[in-house]
Amino acid sequence: MLEVLGVLLLMFLLFVLALVWLGFKVARRVIGVFQGTAAFFTPSMAGFNGVPDPRWSRLSALLDRRQREQARVARERIRAFLAERNSAALTPHEAQLMISCEKRVPELLDTCLERCRTARTDERCDYAAPTLERLVRIGEEAEAARRAIRERDDQQLTTMHHYFDAVATREPR
């Protein structure tokens, strides 16, 4: 009887160990999925209203790891550019790019996702990859425009600093 109890206890321990091992495997897989899409749960581009834009996370689900990183960088660049929307240093070209990023990028994502929704698994890459290429190019252009805007704004701030440096060095009366 003691031998049977020992065997049952051993089987129970092995079962618990197997469950723990399986739990770790499942947890690692779930964490991996969330790490791939967590960067996409940032405020949406239009209006920065704090609500996540699910388009980017749905697009990322169609991409491999390298492509997801490219999409994350493109989204971050576009988001950072849109944050400059109130700058007085916007040129007409940058203002047009701003409108495209606010209105047309979500439309591009929606159109791609709609095509992928009805496509076979092997066809989805044919829609997602070219869309990603365009998003990466838009992100690069947005980053270049953002740098130019910030440089012009920095020059204005430097001018103001020089002005107040001259004012602050005057002798009080």
Biotite code that builds the C-alpha atoms (Angstrom):
import biotite.structure as struc

atoms = struc.array([
    struc.Atom([0.000, 0.000, 0.000], chain_id="A", res_id=1, res_name="MET", atom_name="CA", element="C"),
    struc.Atom([2.864, 2.367, 0.800], chain_id="A", res_id=2, res_name="LEU", atom_name="CA", element="C"),
    struc.Atom([4.432, 1.606, -2.597], chain_id="A", res_id=3, res_name="GLU", atom_name="CA", element="C"),
    struc.Atom([1.197, 2.491, -4.398], chain_id="A", res_id=4, res_name="VAL", atom_name="CA", element="C"),
    struc.Atom([0.912, 5.705, -2.424], chain_id="A", res_id=5, res_name="LEU", atom_name="CA", element="C"),
    struc.Atom([4.547, 6.547, -3.284], chain_id="A", res_id=6, res_name="GLY", atom_name="CA", element="C"),
    struc.Atom([3.905, 5.903, -7.001], chain_id="A", res_id=7, res_name="VAL", atom_name="CA", element="C"),
    struc.Atom([0.759, 8.060, -6.906], chain_id="A", res_id=8, res_name="LEU", atom_name="CA", element="C"),
    struc.Atom([2.670, 10.847, -5.150], chain_id="A", res_id=9, res_name="LEU", atom_name="CA", element="C"),
    struc.Atom([5.469, 10.617, -7.729], chain_id="A", res_id=10, res_name="LEU", atom_name="CA", element="C"),
    struc.Atom([2.948, 10.716, -10.590], chain_id="A", res_id=11, res_name="MET", atom_name="CA", element="C"),
    struc.Atom([1.247, 13.725, -8.991], chain_id="A", res_id=12, res_name="PHE", atom_name="CA", element="C"),
    struc.Atom([4.568, 15.568, -8.670], chain_id="A", res_id=13, res_name="LEU", atom_name="CA", element="C"),
    struc.Atom([5.455, 14.758, -12.282], chain_id="A", res_id=14, res_name="LEU", atom_name="CA", element="C"),
    struc.Atom([2.026, 16.004, -13.364], chain_id="A", res_id=15, res_name="PHE", atom_name="CA", element="C"),
    struc.Atom([2.514, 19.272, -11.429], chain_id="A", res_id=16, res_name="VAL", atom_name="CA", element="C"),
    struc.Atom([5.979, 19.729, -12.939], chain_id="A", res_id=17, res_name="LEU", atom_name="CA", element="C"),
    struc.Atom([4.560, 19.125, -16.422], chain_id="A", res_id=18, res_name="ALA", atom_name="CA", element="C"),
    struc.Atom([1.836, 21.715, -15.783], chain_id="A", res_id=19, res_name="LEU", atom_name="CA", element="C"),
    struc.Atom([4.386, 24.246, -14.560], chain_id="A", res_id=20, res_name="VAL", atom_name="CA", element="C"),
    struc.Atom([6.582, 23.612, -17.604], chain_id="A", res_id=21, res_name="TRP", atom_name="CA", element="C"),
    struc.Atom([3.597, 23.925, -19.935], chain_id="A", res_id=22, res_name="LEU", atom_name="CA", element="C"),
    struc.Atom([2.517, 27.105, -18.135], chain_id="A", res_id=23, res_name="GLY", atom_name="CA", element="C"),
    struc.Atom([5.943, 28.661, -18.699], chain_id="A", res_id=24, res_name="PHE", atom_name="CA", element="C"),
    struc.Atom([5.856, 27.712, -22.389], chain_id="A", res_id=25, res_name="LYS", atom_name="CA", element="C"),
    struc.Atom([2.401, 29.238, -22.842], chain_id="A", res_id=26, res_name="VAL", atom_name="CA", element="C"),
    struc.Atom([3.342, 32.329, -20.838], chain_id="A", res_id=27, res_name="ALA", atom_name="CA", element="C"),
    struc.Atom([6.482, 32.890, -22.938], chain_id="A", res_id=28, res_name="ARG", atom_name="CA", element="C"),
    struc.Atom([4.468, 32.606, -26.136], chain_id="A", res_id=29, res_name="ARG", atom_name="CA", element="C"),
    struc.Atom([1.798, 35.023, -24.875], chain_id="A", res_id=30, res_name="VAL", atom_name="CA", element="C"),
    struc.Atom([4.447, 37.492, -23.690], chain_id="A", res_id=31, res_name="ILE", atom_name="CA", element="C"),
    struc.Atom([6.160, 37.241, -27.086], chain_id="A", res_id=32, res_name="GLY", atom_name="CA", element="C"),
    struc.Atom([2.933, 38.106, -28.869], chain_id="A", res_id=33, res_name="VAL", atom_name="CA", element="C"),
    struc.Atom([2.292, 41.056, -26.579], chain_id="A", res_id=34, res_name="PHE", atom_name="CA", element="C"),
    struc.Atom([5.857, 42.316, -26.917], chain_id="A", res_id=35, res_name="GLN", atom_name="CA", element="C"),
    struc.Atom([5.413, 42.358, -30.667], chain_id="A", res_id=36, res_name="GLY", atom_name="CA", element="C"),
    struc.Atom([2.248, 44.412, -30.472], chain_id="A", res_id=37, res_name="THR", atom_name="CA", element="C"),
    struc.Atom([2.643, 46.359, -27.217], chain_id="A", res_id=38, res_name="ALA", atom_name="CA", element="C"),
    struc.Atom([4.457, 49.192, -28.944], chain_id="A", res_id=39, res_name="ALA", atom_name="CA", element="C"),
    struc.Atom([1.418, 49.707, -31.119], chain_id="A", res_id=40, res_name="PHE", atom_name="CA", element="C"),
    struc.Atom([-0.819, 50.462, -28.133], chain_id="A", res_id=41, res_name="PHE", atom_name="CA", element="C"),
    struc.Atom([0.069, 54.123, -27.936], chain_id="A", res_id=42, res_name="THR", atom_name="CA", element="C"),
    struc.Atom([-2.299, 57.019, -28.406], chain_id="A", res_id=43, res_name="PRO", atom_name="CA", element="C"),
    struc.Atom([-3.870, 57.079, -31.844], chain_id="A", res_id=44, res_name="SER", atom_name="CA", element="C"),
    struc.Atom([-2.482, 59.508, -34.358], chain_id="A", res_id=45, res_name="MET", atom_name="CA", element="C"),
    struc.Atom([-5.663, 61.438, -35.039], chain_id="A", res_id=46, res_name="ALA", atom_name="CA", element="C"),
    struc.Atom([-6.128, 63.831, -32.159], chain_id="A", res_id=47, res_name="GLY", atom_name="CA", element="C"),
    struc.Atom([-3.874, 62.042, -29.649], chain_id="A", res_id=48, res_name="PHE", atom_name="CA", element="C"),
    struc.Atom([-6.977, 61.231, -27.635], chain_id="A", res_id=49, res_name="ASN", atom_name="CA", element="C"),
    struc.Atom([-5.344, 58.433, -25.637], chain_id="A", res_id=50, res_name="GLY", atom_name="CA", element="C"),
    struc.Atom([-7.356, 55.658, -27.295], chain_id="A", res_id=51, res_name="VAL", atom_name="CA", element="C"),
    struc.Atom([-5.144, 52.977, -28.870], chain_id="A", res_id=52, res_name="PRO", atom_name="CA", element="C"),
    struc.Atom([-5.318, 52.748, -32.654], chain_id="A", res_id=53, res_name="ASP", atom_name="CA", element="C"),
    struc.Atom([-5.998, 49.061, -33.347], chain_id="A", res_id=54, res_name="PRO", atom_name="CA", element="C"),
    struc.Atom([-5.072, 49.371, -37.022], chain_id="A", res_id=55, res_name="ARG", atom_name="CA", element="C"),
    struc.Atom([-1.370, 49.232, -36.295], chain_id="A", res_id=56, res_name="TRP", atom_name="CA", element="C"),
    struc.Atom([-1.678, 46.196, -34.017], chain_id="A", res_id=57, res_name="SER", atom_name="CA", element="C"),
    struc.Atom([-3.790, 44.367, -36.616], chain_id="A", res_id=58, res_name="ARG", atom_name="CA", element="C"),
    struc.Atom([-1.197, 45.167, -39.270], chain_id="A", res_id=59, res_name="LEU", atom_name="CA", element="C"),
    struc.Atom([1.596, 43.958, -36.987], chain_id="A", res_id=60, res_name="SER", atom_name="CA", element="C"),
    struc.Atom([-0.173, 40.621, -36.605], chain_id="A", res_id=61, res_name="ALA", atom_name="CA", element="C"),
    struc.Atom([0.359, 40.092, -40.344], chain_id="A", res_id=62, res_name="LEU", atom_name="CA", element="C"),
    struc.Atom([4.094, 40.827, -40.182], chain_id="A", res_id=63, res_name="LEU", atom_name="CA", element="C"),
    struc.Atom([7.177, 38.948, -39.059], chain_id="A", res_id=64, res_name="ASP", atom_name="CA", element="C"),
    struc.Atom([9.356, 40.204, -36.184], chain_id="A", res_id=65, res_name="ARG", atom_name="CA", element="C"),
    struc.Atom([11.663, 42.349, -38.353], chain_id="A", res_id=66, res_name="ARG", atom_name="CA", element="C"),
    struc.Atom([8.702, 43.901, -40.148], chain_id="A", res_id=67, res_name="GLN", atom_name="CA", element="C"),
    struc.Atom([6.898, 44.562, -36.856], chain_id="A", res_id=68, res_name="ARG", atom_name="CA", element="C"),
    struc.Atom([9.925, 46.532, -35.691], chain_id="A", res_id=69, res_name="GLU", atom_name="CA", element="C"),
    struc.Atom([9.919, 48.516, -38.946], chain_id="A", res_id=70, res_name="GLN", atom_name="CA", element="C"),
    struc.Atom([6.221, 49.255, -38.488], chain_id="A", res_id=71, res_name="ALA", atom_name="CA", element="C"),
    struc.Atom([6.800, 50.314, -34.872], chain_id="A", res_id=72, res_name="ARG", atom_name="CA", element="C"),
    struc.Atom([9.545, 52.735, -35.939], chain_id="A", res_id=73, res_name="VAL", atom_name="CA", element="C"),
    struc.Atom([7.391, 54.130, -38.765], chain_id="A", res_id=74, res_name="ALA", atom_name="CA", element="C"),
    struc.Atom([4.463, 54.646, -36.413], chain_id="A", res_id=75, res_name="ARG", atom_name="CA", element="C"),
    struc.Atom([6.637, 56.339, -33.804], chain_id="A", res_id=76, res_name="GLU", atom_name="CA", element="C"),
    struc.Atom([8.133, 58.664, -36.425], chain_id="A", res_id=77, res_name="ARG", atom_name="CA", element="C"),
    struc.Atom([4.703, 59.586, -37.753], chain_id="A", res_id=78, res_name="ILE", atom_name="CA", element="C"),
    struc.Atom([3.382, 60.124, -34.223], chain_id="A", res_id=79, res_name="ARG", atom_name="CA", element="C"),
    struc.Atom([6.369, 62.328, -33.321], chain_id="A", res_id=80, res_name="ALA", atom_name="CA", element="C"),
    struc.Atom([5.872, 64.377, -36.500], chain_id="A", res_id=81, res_name="PHE", atom_name="CA", element="C"),
    struc.Atom([2.184, 64.847, -35.737], chain_id="A", res_id=82, res_name="LEU", atom_name="CA", element="C"),
    struc.Atom([3.146, 66.151, -32.296], chain_id="A", res_id=83, res_name="ALA", atom_name="CA", element="C"),
    struc.Atom([4.694, 69.149, -34.093], chain_id="A", res_id=84, res_name="GLU", atom_name="CA", element="C"),
    struc.Atom([1.335, 70.152, -35.627], chain_id="A", res_id=85, res_name="ARG", atom_name="CA", element="C"),
    struc.Atom([1.156, 73.433, -33.679], chain_id="A", res_id=86, res_name="ASN", atom_name="CA", element="C"),
    struc.Atom([4.592, 74.689, -34.682], chain_id="A", res_id=87, res_name="SER", atom_name="CA", element="C"),
    struc.Atom([4.688, 78.076, -36.356], chain_id="A", res_id=88, res_name="ALA", atom_name="CA", element="C"),
    struc.Atom([7.638, 76.809, -38.405], chain_id="A", res_id=89, res_name="ALA", atom_name="CA", element="C"),
    struc.Atom([5.556, 74.447, -40.574], chain_id="A", res_id=90, res_name="LEU", atom_name="CA", element="C"),
    struc.Atom([6.134, 74.933, -44.294], chain_id="A", res_id=91, res_name="THR", atom_name="CA", element="C"),
    struc.Atom([3.325, 74.298, -46.794], chain_id="A", res_id=92, res_name="PRO", atom_name="CA", element="C"),
    struc.Atom([4.945, 70.991, -47.778], chain_id="A", res_id=93, res_name="HIS", atom_name="CA", element="C"),
    struc.Atom([5.143, 69.902, -44.130], chain_id="A", res_id=94, res_name="GLU", atom_name="CA", element="C"),
    struc.Atom([1.539, 70.963, -43.562], chain_id="A", res_id=95, res_name="ALA", atom_name="CA", element="C"),
    struc.Atom([0.493, 68.797, -46.519], chain_id="A", res_id=96, res_name="GLN", atom_name="CA", element="C"),
    struc.Atom([2.512, 65.879, -45.117], chain_id="A", res_id=97, res_name="LEU", atom_name="CA", element="C"),
    struc.Atom([0.815, 66.466, -41.757], chain_id="A", res_id=98, res_name="MET", atom_name="CA", element="C"),
    struc.Atom([-2.610, 66.144, -43.372], chain_id="A", res_id=99, res_name="ILE", atom_name="CA", element="C"),
    struc.Atom([-1.513, 62.998, -45.194], chain_id="A", res_id=100, res_name="SER", atom_name="CA", element="C"),
    struc.Atom([-0.239, 61.445, -41.977], chain_id="A", res_id=101, res_name="CYS", atom_name="CA", element="C"),
    struc.Atom([-3.419, 62.325, -40.086], chain_id="A", res_id=102, res_name="GLU", atom_name="CA", element="C"),
    struc.Atom([-5.959, 61.358, -42.721], chain_id="A", res_id=103, res_name="LYS", atom_name="CA", element="C"),
    struc.Atom([-4.411, 59.216, -45.424], chain_id="A", res_id=104, res_name="ARG", atom_name="CA", element="C"),
    struc.Atom([-2.218, 56.887, -43.328], chain_id="A", res_id=105, res_name="VAL", atom_name="CA", element="C"),
    struc.Atom([-5.246, 55.566, -41.385], chain_id="A", res_id=106, res_name="PRO", atom_name="CA", element="C"),
    struc.Atom([-7.046, 55.170, -44.714], chain_id="A", res_id=107, res_name="GLU", atom_name="CA", element="C"),
    struc.Atom([-4.082, 53.208, -46.116], chain_id="A", res_id=108, res_name="LEU", atom_name="CA", element="C"),
    struc.Atom([-4.121, 50.953, -43.050], chain_id="A", res_id=109, res_name="LEU", atom_name="CA", element="C"),
    struc.Atom([-7.884, 50.425, -43.285], chain_id="A", res_id=110, res_name="ASP", atom_name="CA", element="C"),
    struc.Atom([-7.703, 49.549, -46.982], chain_id="A", res_id=111, res_name="THR", atom_name="CA", element="C"),
    struc.Atom([-4.834, 47.098, -46.466], chain_id="A", res_id=112, res_name="CYS", atom_name="CA", element="C"),
    struc.Atom([-6.545, 45.440, -43.513], chain_id="A", res_id=113, res_name="LEU", atom_name="CA", element="C"),
    struc.Atom([-9.793, 45.110, -45.433], chain_id="A", res_id=114, res_name="GLU", atom_name="CA", element="C"),
    struc.Atom([-7.982, 43.415, -48.327], chain_id="A", res_id=115, res_name="ARG", atom_name="CA", element="C"),
    struc.Atom([-6.209, 41.106, -45.861], chain_id="A", res_id=116, res_name="CYS", atom_name="CA", element="C"),
    struc.Atom([-9.473, 40.253, -44.124], chain_id="A", res_id=117, res_name="ARG", atom_name="CA", element="C"),
    struc.Atom([-10.843, 38.532, -47.228], chain_id="A", res_id=118, res_name="THR", atom_name="CA", element="C"),
    struc.Atom([-7.503, 37.218, -48.519], chain_id="A", res_id=119, res_name="ALA", atom_name="CA", element="C"),
    struc.Atom([-6.057, 33.766, -48.084], chain_id="A", res_id=120, res_name="ARG", atom_name="CA", element="C"),
    struc.Atom([-3.203, 33.430, -45.625], chain_id="A", res_id=121, res_name="THR", atom_name="CA", element="C"),
    struc.Atom([-0.590, 33.248, -48.375], chain_id="A", res_id=122, res_name="ASP", atom_name="CA", element="C"),
    struc.Atom([-2.022, 36.391, -50.029], chain_id="A", res_id=123, res_name="GLU", atom_name="CA", element="C"),
    struc.Atom([-1.972, 38.552, -46.915], chain_id="A", res_id=124, res_name="ARG", atom_name="CA", element="C"),
    struc.Atom([1.767, 39.119, -47.176], chain_id="A", res_id=125, res_name="CYS", atom_name="CA", element="C"),
    struc.Atom([1.219, 40.468, -50.709], chain_id="A", res_id=126, res_name="ASP", atom_name="CA", element="C"),
    struc.Atom([-0.890, 43.259, -49.175], chain_id="A", res_id=127, res_name="TYR", atom_name="CA", element="C"),
    struc.Atom([0.921, 43.836, -45.891], chain_id="A", res_id=128, res_name="ALA", atom_name="CA", element="C"),
    struc.Atom([4.512, 44.011, -47.188], chain_id="A", res_id=129, res_name="ALA", atom_name="CA", element="C"),
    struc.Atom([3.968, 46.763, -49.808], chain_id="A", res_id=130, res_name="PRO", atom_name="CA", element="C"),
    struc.Atom([1.854, 48.716, -47.334], chain_id="A", res_id=131, res_name="THR", atom_name="CA", element="C"),
    struc.Atom([4.666, 48.473, -44.788], chain_id="A", res_id=132, res_name="LEU", atom_name="CA", element="C"),
    struc.Atom([7.176, 49.716, -47.388], chain_id="A", res_id=133, res_name="GLU", atom_name="CA", element="C"),
    struc.Atom([5.085, 52.820, -47.917], chain_id="A", res_id=134, res_name="ARG", atom_name="CA", element="C"),
    struc.Atom([4.618, 53.364, -44.192], chain_id="A", res_id=135, res_name="LEU", atom_name="CA", element="C"),
    struc.Atom([8.375, 53.128, -43.682], chain_id="A", res_id=136, res_name="VAL", atom_name="CA", element="C"),
    struc.Atom([8.954, 55.743, -46.424], chain_id="A", res_id=137, res_name="ARG", atom_name="CA", element="C"),
    struc.Atom([6.271, 58.005, -44.949], chain_id="A", res_id=138, res_name="ILE", atom_name="CA", element="C"),
    struc.Atom([7.874, 57.555, -41.534], chain_id="A", res_id=139, res_name="GLY", atom_name="CA", element="C"),
    struc.Atom([11.289, 58.511, -42.898], chain_id="A", res_id=140, res_name="GLU", atom_name="CA", element="C"),
    struc.Atom([9.871, 61.613, -44.577], chain_id="A", res_id=141, res_name="GLU", atom_name="CA", element="C"),
    struc.Atom([7.962, 62.497, -41.410], chain_id="A", res_id=142, res_name="ALA", atom_name="CA", element="C"),
    struc.Atom([11.148, 62.172, -39.354], chain_id="A", res_id=143, res_name="GLU", atom_name="CA", element="C"),
    struc.Atom([13.080, 64.409, -41.755], chain_id="A", res_id=144, res_name="ALA", atom_name="CA", element="C"),
    struc.Atom([10.285, 67.007, -41.648], chain_id="A", res_id=145, res_name="ALA", atom_name="CA", element="C"),
    struc.Atom([10.149, 66.802, -37.856], chain_id="A", res_id=146, res_name="ARG", atom_name="CA", element="C"),
    struc.Atom([13.904, 67.420, -37.611], chain_id="A", res_id=147, res_name="ARG", atom_name="CA", element="C"),
    struc.Atom([13.613, 70.442, -39.935], chain_id="A", res_id=148, res_name="ALA", atom_name="CA", element="C"),
    struc.Atom([10.702, 71.888, -37.949], chain_id="A", res_id=149, res_name="ILE", atom_name="CA", element="C"),
    struc.Atom([12.502, 71.399, -34.654], chain_id="A", res_id=150, res_name="ARG", atom_name="CA", element="C"),
    struc.Atom([15.677, 72.950, -36.069], chain_id="A", res_id=151, res_name="GLU", atom_name="CA", element="C"),
    struc.Atom([13.751, 76.066, -37.131], chain_id="A", res_id=152, res_name="ARG", atom_name="CA", element="C"),
    struc.Atom([12.002, 76.205, -33.747], chain_id="A", res_id=153, res_name="ASP", atom_name="CA", element="C"),
    struc.Atom([15.365, 75.766, -32.005], chain_id="A", res_id=154, res_name="ASP", atom_name="CA", element="C"),
    struc.Atom([16.786, 78.674, -34.008], chain_id="A", res_id=155, res_name="GLN", atom_name="CA", element="C"),
    struc.Atom([13.890, 80.835, -32.890], chain_id="A", res_id=156, res_name="GLN", atom_name="CA", element="C"),
    struc.Atom([14.501, 79.824, -29.266], chain_id="A", res_id=157, res_name="LEU", atom_name="CA", element="C"),
    struc.Atom([18.218, 80.573, -29.610], chain_id="A", res_id=158, res_name="THR", atom_name="CA", element="C"),
    struc.Atom([17.384, 84.019, -30.990], chain_id="A", res_id=159, res_name="THR", atom_name="CA", element="C"),
    struc.Atom([15.136, 84.654, -28.005], chain_id="A", res_id=160, res_name="MET", atom_name="CA", element="C"),
    struc.Atom([17.900, 83.472, -25.648], chain_id="A", res_id=161, res_name="HIS", atom_name="CA", element="C"),
    struc.Atom([20.376, 85.902, -27.240], chain_id="A", res_id=162, res_name="HIS", atom_name="CA", element="C"),
    struc.Atom([17.876, 88.719, -26.929], chain_id="A", res_id=163, res_name="TYR", atom_name="CA", element="C"),
    struc.Atom([17.276, 88.083, -23.237], chain_id="A", res_id=164, res_name="PHE", atom_name="CA", element="C"),
    struc.Atom([20.980, 87.551, -22.593], chain_id="A", res_id=165, res_name="ASP", atom_name="CA", element="C"),
    struc.Atom([21.518, 91.076, -23.867], chain_id="A", res_id=166, res_name="ALA", atom_name="CA", element="C"),
    struc.Atom([18.640, 92.407, -21.750], chain_id="A", res_id=167, res_name="VAL", atom_name="CA", element="C"),
    struc.Atom([19.796, 90.622, -18.597], chain_id="A", res_id=168, res_name="ALA", atom_name="CA", element="C"),
    struc.Atom([23.363, 92.006, -18.840], chain_id="A", res_id=169, res_name="THR", atom_name="CA", element="C"),
    struc.Atom([22.248, 95.658, -18.665], chain_id="A", res_id=170, res_name="ARG", atom_name="CA", element="C"),
    struc.Atom([22.981, 97.517, -15.467], chain_id="A", res_id=171, res_name="GLU", atom_name="CA", element="C"),
    struc.Atom([19.941, 98.220, -13.288], chain_id="A", res_id=172, res_name="PRO", atom_name="CA", element="C"),
    struc.Atom([19.145, 101.930, -12.783], chain_id="A", res_id=173, res_name="ARG", atom_name="CA", element="C"),
])
